[in-house]
Amino acid sequence: MKISASKILPAALVLLVGGGIVTSGLLTGTAPVSAYSGCGYGYDNSGTYGFGYGTCPSSSSGLTPPAAPAGSTASQSASSSSASGTAVATLNSLTVEGIGAGALTIADYGNGNPTSQALSAATGQYIDIQLASGSTFTSVDVTLCNVGTGRSLSWYNGTTWVTLSPESYNPSTGCITSTLSSTSSPSLSQLGGTVIGVTTQTITTTPTSSSQGYWEVASDGGIFSFGSSTFY
């Protein structure tokens, strides 16, 4: 004999269909959720759903994105709850993507250099990247476009400016890109509110053809070729 009935138990809803039991969750809501909406309901093999009103769990990573740094004029935050997910924040011409689980905040210093140390050959464009404590990102991709005469990035380590590495400038897009990791400079553990400045020094171009090579221009004007690029 086929049994089809429902029974409400304390703090939970049980739906009996064809001898099976499906539990909908805690009765904390005030209106039924739609079928297959993700949580808080029970349904049988025919797709008929029960009367659960359970509250859906939060989809956040559990980490609070860092606050915008002092002196910044604009900021944006993002988070990811999955090790296979991404946290993407875009602010003006800056996009930062954390690969994995965690939270981050990016910022722009529209008023110029927020540090006490002058940056050589600076264009006047300064940004900030900060990861929330406890983030487990495996890498962080940085793309900064509309850099004008800028060709590279430097970061402030609290004492002095250091060339950001690895990085690449693509003249066809006018963007500087970098993938920060445990071995980059700065490393992921050093992204605790890291000021990054754009400079005109140290050009590293991305090849625009099938050849694999590039040139670097030093601050004294010296040109160095790598890969299949022609030496001048």
Secondary structure as the mmCIF struct_conf table of DSSP 4:
data_model
#
loop_
_struct_conf.conf_type_id
_struct_conf.id
_struct_conf.beg_label_comp_id
_struct_conf.beg_label_asym_id
_struct_conf.beg_label_seq_id
_struct_conf.end_label_comp_id
_struct_conf.end_label_asym_id
_struct_conf.end_label_seq_id
STRN STRN1 SER A 4 LEU A 9
TURN_TY1_P TURN_TY1_P1 PRO A 10 ALA A 11
STRN STRN2 ALA A 12 VAL A 17
TURN_TY1_P TURN_TY1_P2 GLY A 18 GLY A 19
STRN STRN3 GLY A 20 THR A 23
BEND BEND1 THR A 30 ALA A 31
HELX_LH_PP_P HELX_LH_PP_P1 PRO A 32 SER A 34
TURN_TY1_P TURN_TY1_P3 ALA A 35 TYR A 36
BEND BEND2 SER A 37 GLY A 40
STRN STRN4 TYR A 43 TYR A 43
TURN_TY1_P TURN_TY1_P4 ASN A 45 SER A 46
BEND BEND3 GLY A 47 GLY A 47
STRN STRN5 TYR A 49 TYR A 49
HELX_LH_PP_P HELX_LH_PP_P2 GLY A 54 SER A 58
BEND BEND4 SER A 60 SER A 60
BEND BEND5 GLY A 62 GLY A 62
HELX_LH_PP_P HELX_LH_PP_P3 THR A 64 PRO A 69
TURN_TY1_P TURN_TY1_P5 ALA A 70 GLY A 71
BEND BEND6 THR A 73 THR A 73
STRN STRN6 ALA A 74 SER A 80
BEND BEND7 SER A 82 SER A 82
TURN_TY1_P TURN_TY1_P6 ALA A 83 SER A 84
STRN STRN7 THR A 86 LEU A 91
TURN_TY1_P TURN_TY1_P7 ASN A 92 SER A 93
STRN STRN8 LEU A 94 ILE A 99
BEND BEND8 GLY A 100 ALA A 101
STRN STRN9 GLY A 102 ASP A 108
TURN_TY1_P TURN_TY1_P8 GLY A 110 ASN A 111
BEND BEND9 GLY A 112 GLY A 112
BEND BEND10 THR A 115 GLN A 117
HELX_LH_PP_P HELX_LH_PP_P4 ALA A 118 LEU A 119
TURN_TY1_P TURN_TY1_P9 SER A 120 ALA A 121
STRN STRN10 ALA A 122 LEU A 131
HELX_LH_PP_P HELX_LH_PP_P5 ALA A 132 ALA A 132
TURN_TY1_P TURN_TY1_P10 SER A 133 GLY A 134
BEND BEND11 THR A 138 THR A 138
STRN STRN11 SER A 139 LEU A 144
TURN_TY1_P TURN_TY1_P11 GLY A 148 THR A 149
STRN STRN12 SER A 152 TYR A 156
BEND BEND12 GLY A 158 THR A 160
STRN STRN13 TRP A 161 THR A 163
STRN STRN14 SER A 165 SER A 165
BEND BEND13 PRO A 166 PRO A 166
STRN STRN15 SER A 168 ASN A 170
TURN_TY1_P TURN_TY1_P12 PRO A 171 GLY A 174
STRN STRN16 CYS A 175 LEU A 180
TURN_TY1_P TURN_TY1_P13 SER A 182 THR A 183
BEND BEND14 SER A 184 SER A 184
STRN STRN17 SER A 185 SER A 185
BEND BEND15 PRO A 186 PRO A 186
HELX_RH_3T_P HELX_RH_3T_P1 LEU A 188 GLN A 190
STRN STRN18 GLY A 192 THR A 199
BEND BEND16 THR A 200 THR A 200
BEND BEND17 THR A 202 THR A 202
STRN STRN19 THR A 205 THR A 205
HELX_LH_PP_P HELX_LH_PP_P6 THR A 206 PRO A 207
BEND BEND18 THR A 208 SER A 211
STRN STRN20 GLY A 213 VAL A 217
TURN_TY1_P TURN_TY1_P14 SER A 219 ASP A 220
BEND BEND19 GLY A 221 GLY A 221
STRN STRN21 ILE A 223 GLY A 227
TURN_TY1_P TURN_TY1_P15 SER A 228 SER A 228
HELX_LH_PP_P HELX_LH_PP_P7 SER A 229 PHE A 231
#
